[in-house]
Amino acid sequence: MDSLYLAFLYGAKPKKGPFQMLLSRPMRGGLVALCVVLLAVSGCRSHRVRDERKVTPEALYKSAHKSLDSYDFSGAIKSYEQLTARFPFTDEARQARLDLIYAYYRAGEGESATDAADTFIRENPTHPRVDYAQYMKGLVDFERTPNAIESLFRADLTKRPPSTAKKAFNSFKTVVEQYPKSEYAHDALQRMIYLRDRLADYEVHVARYYLKRGAYLAAAQRAKSCIEQYEGAPAVKDALDLLIESYDHLNLQPLAAQARKVWEDNYPGQVRPSQADIKRAWWKLW
């Protein structure tokens, strides 16, 4: 045996060697302490490995769902992601992917929620909960309601470009048309009606903007698009009036006459908004 090792064991004075002068008694004590620490760390690591091996998909899902119910969305996301990474082919992982969509949505991670929904739909096209994934896609893109300041000052949201409204509308439309018996179909339809009206209002706002600036062709195109795409929206009435006025300015009398006929058939006896404005302006002169 090495003389240094014998010295540690029996306290014997080692023979002189090249390392004898390098190891003082305090240094020997430090080495012993280091060995003890390394053994402890090794033991903790082995315990941790054994504990991780005992984790089951059921336990992970239960922990994640508990966090979700407690509104700890960050904790739920972490547990769900761990579950899908470690046990990707289990039933719990498949359900976790659905729950992740909602967890991302509530955590304010809209892009992650949309990506998770798209992935689930792509990988499980015949799954009975695909309607939920489509509905959540629409919910993520659904136009926000006015905040407190906008409500206080009565901000007109129809003048704001609806950047994601069309995407939300298409997602809800998929739920309504492809899954009419879905529990989310009724709510999706109500949101579609709101989005339809919102989109139609914005189209009318843009058409009126073009008309005021003399861009009559652009105004006519925008008004016509509103009439064709958002049938049934209240704003279609204003769009038809703008279409007639744009055709008049462009001297397209056959098209103007056709649009007037549509107005008379749909709104018999009613005065067009533009004509009412002209009458008010005329009487103001007197």
Backbone bond lengths (Angstrom), bond angles and torsions (degrees), N, CA, C in turn:
res aa  C-N    CA-C-N  psi(-1)  N-CA   C-N-CA  omega(-1)  CA-C   N-CA-C  phi
1 M - - - 1.468 - - 1.515 111.69 -
2 D 1.282 116.06 155.50 1.447 120.87 177.68 1.522 110.51 -66.80
3 S 1.292 116.35 143.15 1.466 120.77 -176.65 1.518 112.09 -65.30
4 L 1.322 116.91 -33.69 1.463 120.19 177.90 1.525 110.90 -66.02
5 Y 1.327 116.89 -39.72 1.462 121.02 178.48 1.517 110.83 -63.76
6 L 1.364 117.37 -41.30 1.463 121.40 177.66 1.519 110.73 -63.45
7 A 1.297 115.26 -36.43 1.462 118.64 179.90 1.525 110.65 -65.64
8 F 1.323 117.35 -39.02 1.467 120.71 177.95 1.520 111.33 -65.19
9 L 1.333 116.05 -39.31 1.462 120.02 -175.75 1.527 112.50 -75.51
10 Y 1.304 117.31 -45.60 1.480 120.28 -169.68 1.522 113.47 -115.72
11 G 1.281 115.97 1.11 1.441 117.74 -179.38 1.513 113.28 70.76
12 A 1.322 117.06 13.11 1.465 121.14 -179.30 1.506 110.09 -73.86
13 K 1.266 114.88 152.75 1.437 120.55 179.59 1.519 108.56 -79.39
14 P 1.315 117.49 117.01 1.457 118.90 -176.76 1.508 111.65 -70.47
15 K 1.317 112.65 156.60 1.450 117.65 174.72 1.509 109.67 -69.11
16 K 1.262 113.70 155.24 1.453 117.69 -179.98 1.515 110.36 -63.64
17 G 1.278 116.05 131.82 1.456 121.64 179.28 1.511 109.61 -147.48
18 P 1.304 116.38 177.93 1.468 119.49 -175.16 1.512 113.57 -66.26
19 F 1.398 118.18 -24.59 1.469 119.89 -176.80 1.510 113.06 -104.72
20 Q 1.311 116.79 3.67 1.460 119.62 -174.89 1.515 111.94 -62.52
21 M 1.310 115.99 -43.05 1.457 120.21 -176.02 1.523 112.14 -75.22
22 L 1.337 115.97 -14.76 1.462 119.22 -177.80 1.521 112.95 -83.62
23 L 1.337 117.76 -24.01 1.458 122.38 -174.94 1.513 110.50 -108.29
24 S 1.296 116.77 98.26 1.462 120.79 174.22 1.524 108.95 -82.51
25 R 1.347 116.34 172.48 1.462 120.19 -179.51 1.536 112.45 -61.02
26 P 1.339 119.73 -42.80 1.491 118.80 176.94 1.517 112.34 -61.47
27 M 1.329 116.55 -34.75 1.460 118.47 179.64 1.512 111.10 -69.12
28 R 1.353 116.30 -36.93 1.468 118.86 177.18 1.522 110.90 -62.95
29 G 1.327 116.01 -39.84 1.469 119.52 177.17 1.515 112.17 -63.02
30 G 1.329 115.79 -38.63 1.456 119.58 178.17 1.510 112.80 -64.28
31 L 1.335 115.35 -37.81 1.468 118.99 178.80 1.513 111.38 -65.63
32 V 1.323 115.30 -39.97 1.476 119.17 178.56 1.530 109.77 -63.14
33 A 1.340 116.04 -43.88 1.466 119.29 179.11 1.516 111.38 -62.45
34 L 1.345 115.88 -39.11 1.465 119.76 178.92 1.519 111.27 -62.72
35 C 1.342 115.78 -40.13 1.471 119.70 178.46 1.520 111.31 -62.34
36 V 1.363 114.81 -40.92 1.466 118.91 179.74 1.524 110.59 -63.40
37 V 1.341 116.91 -43.50 1.469 121.04 179.44 1.516 111.19 -62.50
38 L 1.336 116.56 -43.90 1.464 119.68 179.71 1.514 111.51 -62.09
39 L 1.328 117.16 -39.84 1.468 120.24 177.77 1.524 111.07 -64.64
40 A 1.348 116.77 -38.33 1.465 120.05 179.68 1.514 111.13 -67.04
41 V 1.352 115.48 -44.61 1.467 119.34 179.28 1.512 110.66 -62.09
42 S 1.321 115.96 -42.02 1.466 120.08 178.98 1.517 110.95 -61.33
43 G 1.353 115.77 -39.09 1.459 119.09 178.86 1.514 111.93 -66.64
44 C 1.365 116.39 -41.43 1.469 119.89 178.48 1.519 111.12 -63.09
45 R 1.323 115.39 -40.65 1.460 119.30 -179.16 1.523 110.85 -64.12
46 S 1.319 116.34 -42.19 1.469 119.28 -179.88 1.515 110.74 -65.01
47 H 1.377 115.64 -38.92 1.473 118.60 176.88 1.520 110.73 -63.45
48 R 1.342 115.79 -41.84 1.455 119.80 -179.28 1.524 111.07 -63.66
49 V 1.319 117.99 -41.68 1.460 122.04 178.16 1.519 110.64 -61.72
50 R 1.371 115.39 -42.95 1.470 118.33 179.11 1.522 110.96 -64.99
51 D 1.367 116.31 -38.20 1.471 119.08 179.42 1.527 111.17 -65.84
52 E 1.339 116.17 -39.82 1.460 119.20 179.37 1.520 111.28 -65.23
53 R 1.329 116.33 -34.62 1.464 119.34 178.80 1.517 111.56 -67.86
54 K 1.326 116.25 -24.80 1.459 119.81 -179.39 1.526 111.86 -80.38
55 V 1.354 118.71 -15.03 1.462 121.51 -179.78 1.520 109.77 -66.33
56 T 1.320 116.23 131.50 1.462 121.94 -178.81 1.525 109.76 -113.08
57 P 1.325 118.08 160.91 1.471 119.99 175.84 1.526 111.84 -58.83
58 E 1.334 116.30 -36.49 1.456 119.35 -179.99 1.523 111.47 -64.10
59 A 1.336 116.39 -41.76 1.462 120.44 -179.57 1.531 111.42 -66.97
60 L 1.321 115.76 -41.55 1.466 119.31 179.05 1.523 111.29 -64.48
61 Y 1.334 116.22 -42.71 1.462 118.98 -179.30 1.531 110.65 -66.38
62 K 1.322 116.11 -39.54 1.471 119.60 179.11 1.522 110.45 -62.53
63 S 1.325 117.16 -41.99 1.460 121.26 178.99 1.531 111.30 -64.79
64 A 1.335 116.47 -43.32 1.461 120.69 -179.85 1.523 111.11 -64.90
65 H 1.328 115.86 -42.89 1.469 119.67 -178.31 1.525 111.09 -67.29
66 K 1.315 116.22 -33.94 1.459 120.27 176.88 1.529 110.42 -64.54
67 S 1.332 116.79 -41.30 1.462 120.78 177.15 1.526 110.78 -64.47
68 L 1.329 116.19 -38.77 1.461 120.36 179.67 1.523 110.81 -64.49
69 D 1.320 117.02 -43.47 1.459 120.91 179.02 1.522 112.00 -66.50
70 S 1.332 116.25 -24.56 1.472 121.25 -179.82 1.530 111.84 -91.56
71 Y 1.337 116.98 7.65 1.470 123.00 -179.38 1.531 112.50 64.53
72 D 1.330 115.76 20.64 1.461 120.02 173.18 1.531 107.25 -91.52
73 F 1.307 116.16 77.63 1.459 120.74 -171.63 1.532 112.24 -69.44
74 S 1.318 117.04 -34.42 1.462 119.49 177.77 1.526 110.73 -65.43
75 G 1.335 116.10 -43.76 1.463 119.58 177.34 1.517 112.10 -64.62
76 A 1.343 116.27 -39.42 1.459 119.94 178.66 1.521 111.10 -63.91
77 I 1.320 116.69 -43.49 1.468 120.78 179.38 1.517 110.63 -60.22
78 K 1.325 117.02 -43.66 1.462 121.35 -179.65 1.522 111.22 -60.89
79 S 1.345 116.46 -44.78 1.462 120.27 -179.42 1.527 111.82 -69.47
80 Y 1.322 117.08 -41.34 1.465 119.87 178.38 1.530 111.15 -63.46
81 E 1.320 116.92 -42.18 1.465 119.90 179.31 1.522 111.35 -64.78
82 Q 1.334 116.29 -37.67 1.465 120.06 176.94 1.523 110.22 -64.70
83 L 1.317 117.05 -40.92 1.465 121.48 179.66 1.523 111.65 -63.33
84 T 1.332 116.61 -47.39 1.467 119.43 -178.55 1.520 112.29 -68.82
85 A 1.328 117.18 -26.14 1.465 120.13 179.02 1.523 111.84 -79.09
86 R 1.325 117.38 -39.14 1.474 120.91 -175.37 1.525 112.84 -86.62
87 F 1.332 116.47 -33.16 1.467 120.01 -176.84 1.535 109.46 -131.00
88 P 1.329 117.66 64.95 1.476 120.97 -169.57 1.519 115.10 -67.38
89 F 1.332 118.70 -21.39 1.469 120.51 -172.75 1.524 112.70 -106.63
90 T 1.310 117.56 14.77 1.461 120.51 179.68 1.522 110.89 -91.86
91 D 1.328 115.82 162.75 1.460 120.35 176.90 1.527 110.79 -64.62
92 E 1.328 115.87 -34.36 1.467 120.03 178.75 1.528 111.05 -64.36
93 A 1.317 116.35 -38.01 1.471 119.71 178.87 1.522 110.92 -66.57
94 R 1.329 116.79 -38.31 1.470 119.72 179.02 1.530 110.29 -64.31
95 Q 1.329 116.24 -43.10 1.465 119.23 177.17 1.524 110.89 -67.90
96 A 1.318 116.17 -34.53 1.468 120.26 179.00 1.525 111.14 -62.03
97 R 1.324 116.78 -36.21 1.463 119.67 179.37 1.522 111.26 -64.80
98 L 1.324 116.22 -34.00 1.464 119.82 175.25 1.529 110.61 -69.77
99 D 1.330 115.65 -45.66 1.461 119.52 -179.57 1.523 111.64 -64.00
100 L 1.322 116.62 -31.39 1.458 120.45 179.61 1.524 111.73 -62.28
101 I 1.332 116.93 -34.54 1.465 120.32 179.17 1.524 109.51 -58.60
102 Y 1.328 115.37 -47.40 1.465 120.01 -179.56 1.524 111.12 -68.22
103 A 1.336 117.20 -41.20 1.464 120.70 -179.24 1.528 110.96 -62.25
104 Y 1.323 116.12 -43.88 1.474 119.47 176.69 1.529 110.75 -61.29
105 Y 1.322 115.91 -43.48 1.461 120.56 -178.64 1.523 111.30 -60.73
106 R 1.343 117.01 -45.98 1.453 120.53 -178.96 1.523 112.11 -71.40
107 A 1.321 116.52 -25.34 1.466 120.36 178.10 1.518 112.09 -81.78
108 G 1.324 117.12 -1.89 1.453 120.73 179.68 1.511 113.89 81.92
109 E 1.332 117.74 14.66 1.461 121.89 179.36 1.532 108.69 -99.50
110 G 1.333 115.12 74.81 1.462 120.88 -173.84 1.518 113.61 -61.15
111 E 1.316 117.49 -43.54 1.460 120.38 -178.38 1.524 110.95 -64.14
112 S 1.337 116.75 -41.55 1.468 119.99 177.91 1.527 110.91 -64.16
113 A 1.329 116.60 -38.44 1.469 120.16 178.83 1.524 110.91 -64.32
114 T 1.333 117.10 -43.50 1.463 120.89 178.50 1.522 111.20 -64.80
115 D 1.325 117.15 -42.64 1.467 120.83 178.26 1.526 110.84 -62.24
116 A 1.333 116.26 -41.92 1.460 119.99 179.47 1.528 111.09 -64.69
117 A 1.339 116.37 -39.46 1.466 120.04 178.56 1.524 110.90 -66.55
118 D 1.325 117.17 -45.37 1.467 120.56 178.76 1.528 111.34 -60.78
119 T 1.326 116.29 -41.43 1.465 120.44 179.45 1.523 110.93 -63.73
120 F 1.325 116.99 -44.07 1.464 120.56 179.79 1.522 111.20 -62.86
121 I 1.332 117.08 -43.46 1.467 120.70 -179.67 1.519 110.81 -64.71
122 R 1.324 116.23 -40.99 1.462 120.69 -179.31 1.534 111.83 -67.33
123 E 1.317 117.65 -39.48 1.460 121.28 -176.22 1.523 112.85 -87.08
124 N 1.333 117.76 -17.78 1.469 120.48 -177.64 1.527 110.30 -135.10
125 P 1.334 117.73 62.11 1.476 119.74 -173.95 1.525 114.36 -64.12
126 T 1.333 117.28 -22.42 1.474 119.60 -178.96 1.521 112.48 -106.86
127 H 1.296 117.21 9.35 1.464 120.39 -179.25 1.531 110.00 -66.85
128 P 1.332 118.43 140.88 1.472 119.97 -177.76 1.519 114.58 -66.82
129 R 1.339 117.96 -10.58 1.462 120.44 179.81 1.526 112.80 -106.16
130 V 1.307 117.46 16.77 1.467 120.10 177.34 1.522 110.48 -61.47
131 D 1.337 116.59 -33.03 1.460 119.40 178.72 1.527 111.28 -60.27
132 Y 1.333 116.17 -35.88 1.464 120.21 178.39 1.524 110.59 -65.76
133 A 1.329 116.56 -43.41 1.467 120.24 179.26 1.530 110.74 -61.73
134 Q 1.339 117.33 -42.00 1.459 120.73 177.53 1.528 111.17 -64.59
135 Y 1.312 116.46 -41.35 1.455 120.78 179.81 1.528 110.88 -63.11
136 M 1.345 116.48 -41.99 1.463 120.14 179.55 1.523 111.11 -66.28
137 K 1.333 117.39 -34.45 1.473 119.40 174.77 1.527 110.17 -59.19
138 G 1.317 115.78 -45.52 1.455 119.47 178.67 1.518 112.12 -64.40
139 L 1.326 116.23 -38.60 1.457 120.46 -178.28 1.527 111.22 -65.54
140 V 1.320 116.30 -37.58 1.470 120.14 178.79 1.527 110.17 -63.87
141 D 1.340 116.71 -41.30 1.468 121.17 -177.19 1.522 113.31 -85.66
142 F 1.321 116.60 -6.79 1.464 120.17 -176.48 1.520 110.14 -60.05
143 E 1.308 115.15 134.97 1.463 119.70 -178.39 1.524 111.01 -59.96
144 R 1.314 115.69 136.74 1.454 120.64 -179.91 1.522 110.19 -69.75
145 T 1.322 114.78 152.43 1.461 120.90 175.88 1.527 108.80 -82.98
146 P 1.327 118.32 162.74 1.467 119.36 -179.80 1.524 111.51 -60.14
147 N 1.328 116.00 138.19 1.451 118.53 175.50 1.526 109.96 -78.95
148 A 1.325 116.88 -176.38 1.468 120.46 -173.49 1.527 111.83 -62.23
149 I 1.323 117.13 -41.62 1.466 120.34 -178.30 1.524 110.44 -67.92
150 E 1.349 116.47 -41.90 1.467 119.81 179.21 1.516 111.09 -64.33
151 S 1.333 116.34 -38.07 1.463 119.56 178.00 1.522 110.89 -67.19
152 L 1.326 116.27 -39.35 1.459 120.38 -178.99 1.522 111.36 -62.42
153 F 1.338 115.85 -42.92 1.462 119.98 -178.40 1.533 112.69 -95.80
154 R 1.331 116.67 6.52 1.464 122.29 175.90 1.535 111.26 54.67
155 A 1.315 114.62 53.33 1.467 119.67 179.79 1.524 109.73 -64.98
156 D 1.325 116.37 138.89 1.461 122.17 -180.00 1.528 108.75 -87.98
157 L 1.340 116.15 101.90 1.460 120.03 -177.28 1.520 112.44 -74.42
158 T 1.327 118.39 -12.80 1.460 119.89 179.19 1.523 111.26 -68.69
159 K 1.341 116.83 -18.71 1.459 120.57 179.72 1.523 112.19 -91.31
160 R 1.318 116.50 2.62 1.459 120.82 179.79 1.533 109.31 -99.92
161 P 1.317 118.49 130.47 1.469 120.09 -179.64 1.525 111.59 -58.37
162 P 1.326 118.19 121.97 1.474 121.43 -179.54 1.531 110.54 -79.18
163 S 1.311 116.78 80.82 1.470 121.85 -169.89 1.520 113.55 -60.65
164 T 1.330 118.22 -38.72 1.463 120.16 -176.00 1.525 112.74 -114.46
165 A 1.330 117.22 3.60 1.462 119.52 -175.98 1.523 112.24 -62.62
166 K 1.330 117.50 -39.62 1.463 120.37 -179.14 1.524 111.20 -65.24
167 K 1.316 116.81 -39.10 1.464 120.00 177.86 1.523 110.44 -64.05
168 A 1.324 116.19 -42.94 1.459 119.82 178.25 1.524 110.76 -64.21
169 F 1.316 116.31 -42.37 1.462 121.24 179.88 1.532 110.46 -58.80
170 N 1.324 117.38 -44.31 1.464 120.85 -179.15 1.523 111.94 -66.92
171 S 1.323 117.62 -37.18 1.468 120.21 178.12 1.521 110.74 -66.07
172 F 1.332 116.78 -45.46 1.460 119.93 178.06 1.533 110.97 -65.00
173 K 1.314 116.19 -35.69 1.465 120.13 178.47 1.527 110.63 -62.90
174 T 1.317 117.40 -37.84 1.463 121.33 177.14 1.518 110.65 -62.13
175 V 1.325 116.47 -42.13 1.471 119.96 179.28 1.523 110.32 -63.50
176 V 1.331 116.81 -46.42 1.466 121.23 -175.98 1.523 111.66 -66.73
177 E 1.319 117.36 -41.68 1.466 120.85 -174.12 1.533 112.55 -84.15
178 Q 1.319 118.09 -39.45 1.466 120.69 -176.05 1.522 113.03 -91.40
179 Y 1.318 116.93 -24.09 1.470 120.19 -178.91 1.521 109.63 -131.29
180 P 1.333 118.32 62.88 1.471 121.31 -174.74 1.527 113.72 -62.75
181 K 1.336 117.80 -22.13 1.458 120.95 -179.99 1.524 112.31 -94.39
182 S 1.304 116.85 4.81 1.462 120.79 179.90 1.522 111.09 -65.85
183 E 1.312 116.58 147.24 1.464 120.58 176.96 1.528 111.96 -67.56
184 Y 1.340 116.15 -13.67 1.461 120.12 179.50 1.533 112.36 -98.51
185 A 1.333 117.31 -3.55 1.464 120.72 -174.51 1.529 111.92 -64.11
186 H 1.328 117.73 -42.04 1.465 120.23 -177.15 1.522 110.48 -64.78
187 D 1.319 116.89 -47.10 1.459 119.55 179.95 1.522 110.71 -65.30
188 A 1.333 116.60 -38.34 1.466 120.11 178.23 1.524 110.63 -61.58
189 L 1.332 117.35 -39.26 1.465 121.09 179.15 1.529 111.29 -64.93
190 Q 1.321 116.70 -42.51 1.462 119.92 178.92 1.528 111.15 -62.97
191 R 1.319 116.06 -39.34 1.464 119.79 178.10 1.531 110.71 -69.26
192 M 1.319 116.81 -34.36 1.466 120.22 176.10 1.524 111.01 -61.74
193 I 1.332 116.86 -42.42 1.463 120.75 179.86 1.527 110.16 -62.52
194 Y 1.326 115.73 -43.26 1.464 119.13 178.51 1.524 110.38 -62.70
195 L 1.322 117.08 -45.22 1.463 120.84 -178.93 1.521 111.37 -66.55
196 R 1.335 116.73 -38.45 1.467 120.01 177.48 1.521 110.37 -59.00
197 D 1.331 116.20 -47.64 1.463 120.05 179.99 1.524 111.09 -63.93
198 R 1.321 115.83 -39.60 1.470 119.99 -179.93 1.532 110.86 -64.89
199 L 1.314 116.69 -44.88 1.469 120.72 -179.99 1.527 111.01 -66.03
200 A 1.327 116.65 -40.35 1.465 120.00 178.72 1.526 110.76 -64.62
201 D 1.323 117.16 -41.59 1.464 120.52 178.06 1.528 111.07 -59.61
202 Y 1.307 115.58 -40.80 1.469 118.78 -179.13 1.527 111.15 -67.77
203 E 1.340 116.90 -39.38 1.462 119.88 177.97 1.527 110.97 -61.74
204 V 1.324 116.90 -40.75 1.465 120.95 178.18 1.523 110.24 -65.44
205 H 1.311 116.05 -40.57 1.471 119.92 178.52 1.533 110.69 -59.93
206 V 1.328 117.07 -43.81 1.467 120.51 179.88 1.527 110.38 -68.14
207 A 1.345 117.32 -41.92 1.468 120.39 179.38 1.521 111.06 -61.83
208 R 1.311 116.76 -41.24 1.473 120.04 178.64 1.531 110.88 -66.01
209 Y 1.311 116.33 -36.33 1.473 120.82 177.02 1.532 110.44 -60.96
210 Y 1.348 116.06 -46.08 1.469 119.41 178.82 1.535 111.51 -64.06
211 L 1.319 116.06 -40.52 1.463 120.05 -177.62 1.532 111.20 -62.88
212 K 1.321 116.46 -42.60 1.465 120.13 -179.20 1.525 112.15 -64.77
213 R 1.318 115.96 -25.69 1.459 119.83 -178.18 1.533 112.88 -99.50
214 G 1.329 116.09 9.88 1.453 120.23 175.27 1.505 115.13 80.59
215 A 1.327 118.23 8.91 1.473 121.29 177.01 1.530 107.72 -88.90
216 Y 1.335 115.78 72.54 1.461 120.65 -169.89 1.528 113.19 -68.47
217 L 1.316 117.00 -36.27 1.462 119.23 179.20 1.528 110.58 -65.60
218 A 1.335 116.64 -44.64 1.463 120.50 178.31 1.528 110.69 -63.18
219 A 1.334 116.02 -38.15 1.467 119.85 178.27 1.520 111.15 -64.42
220 A 1.337 116.26 -43.54 1.471 120.24 179.45 1.526 111.01 -62.94
221 Q 1.321 117.23 -41.93 1.465 120.96 -179.83 1.521 111.24 -64.17
222 R 1.321 116.17 -41.54 1.471 119.56 -179.17 1.526 110.91 -69.20
223 A 1.325 117.23 -40.87 1.460 120.59 179.03 1.535 110.88 -65.45
224 K 1.325 116.68 -42.16 1.455 120.75 178.75 1.520 111.43 -63.78
225 S 1.323 116.80 -39.87 1.460 121.15 177.96 1.522 111.00 -61.78
226 C 1.328 116.21 -40.23 1.467 120.12 178.26 1.526 111.22 -62.47
227 I 1.328 116.43 -43.68 1.466 120.90 -178.55 1.523 111.19 -64.46
228 E 1.317 116.85 -40.85 1.458 120.92 -175.63 1.529 112.64 -76.47
229 Q 1.321 117.75 -36.79 1.463 120.66 -173.27 1.521 113.58 -89.10
230 Y 1.337 117.75 -29.56 1.466 119.59 -171.05 1.522 111.09 -123.49
231 E 1.315 114.81 49.84 1.461 120.68 178.54 1.529 110.52 -57.49
232 G 1.316 115.64 132.95 1.459 120.68 -179.87 1.508 113.79 98.35
233 A 1.322 117.91 -14.77 1.465 120.77 178.16 1.523 109.81 -73.84
234 P 1.329 118.78 142.86 1.476 120.62 178.58 1.524 113.18 -57.03
235 A 1.323 116.82 -31.07 1.467 120.37 -177.21 1.521 112.82 -69.81
236 V 1.325 118.46 -13.33 1.470 121.06 179.74 1.534 110.33 -61.44
237 K 1.313 116.73 -33.37 1.464 120.52 178.74 1.530 110.63 -60.83
238 D 1.327 117.05 -46.30 1.465 120.67 178.03 1.529 110.86 -67.59
239 A 1.345 115.67 -35.19 1.463 118.98 179.65 1.524 111.00 -63.92
240 L 1.331 116.91 -39.34 1.456 120.25 179.03 1.527 111.01 -66.13
241 D 1.317 116.86 -39.22 1.467 120.62 176.88 1.530 110.46 -63.14
242 L 1.327 117.17 -42.47 1.469 120.85 178.68 1.524 111.01 -65.97
243 L 1.325 116.71 -34.68 1.459 120.68 178.90 1.530 110.53 -64.72
244 I 1.337 117.40 -44.60 1.462 121.24 178.61 1.526 110.57 -61.51
245 E 1.337 115.69 -45.02 1.458 119.59 -178.61 1.532 111.74 -65.14
246 S 1.330 116.30 -37.71 1.467 119.88 178.98 1.523 111.09 -66.45
247 Y 1.347 116.75 -42.49 1.465 120.35 177.86 1.529 111.21 -62.89
248 D 1.344 116.58 -37.75 1.467 119.96 178.22 1.534 110.56 -62.44
249 H 1.306 116.67 -43.37 1.465 120.17 179.61 1.530 111.52 -66.70
250 L 1.314 116.06 -32.23 1.463 120.45 179.21 1.525 112.23 -83.58
251 N 1.338 116.49 -4.47 1.466 122.78 -178.94 1.531 111.55 61.63
252 L 1.317 114.94 36.18 1.473 120.92 176.06 1.535 107.10 -99.88
253 Q 1.321 115.14 74.78 1.459 120.34 -171.50 1.536 114.24 -63.66
254 P 1.342 119.64 -40.95 1.472 117.69 178.15 1.534 112.40 -59.50
255 L 1.333 116.66 -41.92 1.462 119.72 178.79 1.525 110.61 -69.65
256 A 1.325 117.23 -37.39 1.462 120.36 177.62 1.520 111.31 -64.04
257 A 1.351 116.13 -40.61 1.470 120.38 178.86 1.525 110.86 -65.58
258 Q 1.316 116.21 -38.84 1.461 120.25 177.99 1.528 111.06 -64.34
259 A 1.328 116.70 -42.25 1.458 120.52 178.99 1.530 111.04 -66.38
260 R 1.335 117.25 -36.78 1.461 120.29 177.46 1.523 110.96 -64.64
261 K 1.329 116.13 -37.47 1.470 119.97 178.44 1.532 110.59 -63.62
262 V 1.326 116.37 -39.79 1.469 120.33 177.24 1.520 109.92 -63.86
263 W 1.351 116.39 -40.49 1.472 120.15 178.11 1.532 110.67 -61.67
264 E 1.319 117.43 -46.99 1.460 120.85 -177.54 1.524 111.83 -64.72
265 D 1.325 116.51 -34.84 1.462 119.48 179.43 1.523 112.34 -71.20
266 N 1.327 116.58 -34.67 1.464 120.31 -175.39 1.530 113.04 -93.52
267 Y 1.346 116.50 -27.68 1.469 119.73 -177.88 1.524 109.34 -132.62
268 P 1.324 117.64 64.33 1.474 120.72 -175.87 1.530 111.47 -63.74
269 G 1.323 114.17 134.02 1.459 119.90 176.83 1.514 114.69 79.08
270 Q 1.298 119.08 -1.48 1.468 121.25 -178.84 1.534 110.94 -95.16
271 V 1.323 115.17 145.63 1.461 120.91 178.31 1.522 108.68 -88.01
272 R 1.311 116.22 134.16 1.462 120.27 178.17 1.520 110.23 -65.72
273 P 1.335 117.77 144.25 1.481 121.11 -178.93 1.517 113.36 -55.07
274 S 1.307 118.44 -39.78 1.466 120.42 -179.02 1.525 111.17 -67.22
275 Q 1.342 117.01 -35.85 1.455 120.37 177.92 1.524 111.02 -69.81
276 A 1.325 116.10 -36.56 1.461 119.95 177.24 1.518 110.85 -64.80
277 D 1.328 117.20 -37.58 1.466 120.91 177.87 1.524 110.66 -64.90
278 I 1.346 116.37 -38.66 1.456 120.39 179.28 1.531 110.68 -63.52
279 K 1.342 116.63 -42.24 1.460 120.27 -179.96 1.519 111.24 -64.51
280 R 1.342 115.87 -41.71 1.466 118.41 178.98 1.526 110.87 -63.76
281 A 1.329 116.28 -41.18 1.455 120.17 179.89 1.528 110.50 -65.23
282 W 1.338 117.51 -37.32 1.479 121.15 179.70 1.519 111.12 -63.66
283 W 1.317 117.11 -45.18 1.465 119.36 -176.87 1.533 111.63 -72.85
284 K 1.334 115.83 -23.63 1.466 117.37 177.78 1.527 111.58 -65.71
285 L 1.336 115.77 -26.56 1.468 118.57 -179.84 1.526 110.89 -67.03
286 W 1.305 117.08 -22.32 1.463 119.85 -177.33 1.538 110.46 -105.33
